[in-house]
Amino acid sequence: MKKDTHKPLSVLTILLWFVVLGVTGCASKQAPVLLGPTHLRPKIATLESELNAIATFPQSDSGLTEKRNEALDYLDEFLEDHPESFAARYQRACWRLDWDMESLALEDVKTLEKLYGPQPEVSALGGVACYRLGRKRESREYFRNVLALDPQNQQALLYTGLMLAETGYHDQAEQYLARVTEIDPDNADLSCWSQALAWVSDPNDSLTIDRDTDPLLAKRVGILLVHNGRLQEGIRALIVALRANPDDIEILMPMAHAFAQRNMLDNAIDLLGHVVTLEPDNGDAWMDLGSCYSQAGRLDDHYDPKARDCFLRVAELRPHQSEPLHAAAKASARMGDLLGAMEHYDAALKVKPCSVDLYLDYGLFLANNDQLLEAETLYREAMDLYPQDARIVANLMVIEFQIGRFEEARQLREALAQQEDLPTGVRRLLARYEGGER
């Protein structure tokens, strides 16, 4: 199956035809339910084969999306009847992770942990999902659990080493990568990572990247430098790598990120545009491209429609994620498209109905556009979900004051005043609306 090659540092991919059951050497609450040897595994294998065929011989985007939905629908239905099936839930987590549904994959991981306790392969999925979501602390914890159960797990060792390298702990990173190399001494890719780490860690800067440098080494060095915040050096190294491989998405993505960080948005937009031309279904690239257009739109509002279109493209590719719809709503709001923004906010809440940030942002948007009654209704819904969230209560208090419902506003203010450790913004609102005076 075609993999996402654009995720920097994710050099190990997860290829799972079916679940490996009966893991030894790990604590388990109960044995995994072995549902499916006669019908689940053959169906999964058939779906996997069909998905591989589409990825190998690309058809339309809708063909791949349709087949992926068929695969997930099958497992969804199977799990409704067999909610404790280790095989089905683990396979769904693998597919979700493979298809950029990291949050949903993590939900399956947590369910498996509750049912069966620590399992190395399950914790490894959790570690990868958290890594891609940017939740590095949780990722390290997952991989720590993996190594406690399986000290020779190469994936856990490599990810741990790379995360340490990204945050500047080069000596510790070298130890983890050395352990991986000991396990697999003939792995040229691991050897290259070790060389790159030595280059980045060199206190004397005696090593240089030039036209004669091996492109793979230049690529690895550039990725590590960008992750360490040494953007200009990272860009120079990645340029050397790009000359040899101008269509390598693992080079284009971190270079675009570095340019965006340096506010060189035209360069970043050009690189990301090339990525989505190479891979029209690359959700990360479309999301980053939309973010660059949004940032550029602060100076030139003709970029906002382009940003919105990018975010909506991500929403098509990732219908289970609310973030692209939320971003599209913000872009529409900047364009002055009131109805479009409301449509995208509503769609985002359908995908993620319990998001505090979505409620807060949507309510502010409505209030700023003189839709006070709609904002009040929205914040009331949010309060039903999160009655103790000070930000929601504070915003509803302001709306009630603006509508003229002073008694309701004072009650909300009194409730807020009794809470401890209020955010600074909430404390300022309390002071501003002291006694009902604005």
Buried (B, 14 or more C-beta within 10 A) or exposed (E): BBEBBBBBBBBBEBEBEBBEBEBEEBEEEEEBBEBBEEEBBEBBEEBBEEBBEBBEEEEEEEEBBEBBEEBBEBBEEBBEEBEBBBBBBBBBBBBBBBBBBBBBBBBBBEBBBEBBEBBBBBBBBBBBBBBBBEBBEBBBBBBEBBBBBBEEBBBBBBBBBBBBBBBBBBEBBBBBBBBBBEEEEEBEEBBBBBBBBBBBBEEEEEBEBEEEBBBBBBBBBBBBBBBBEBBEBBBBBBBBBBEBBEEBBBBBBBBBBBBBBEEBBEBBBBBBBBBBEBBEBBBBBBBBBBBBBBBBBEEEEEBBBBBBBBBBBBBBBBBBBBBBBBBBBBBBBBBEBBEBBBBBBEBBBEBBEEBEEBBBBBBBBBBEBEBBEBBBBBBEBBBEEBEEBBBBBBBBBBBBBBBEBEEBBBEBBEBBEEEEEBEEEBBEBBEEBEEEEE
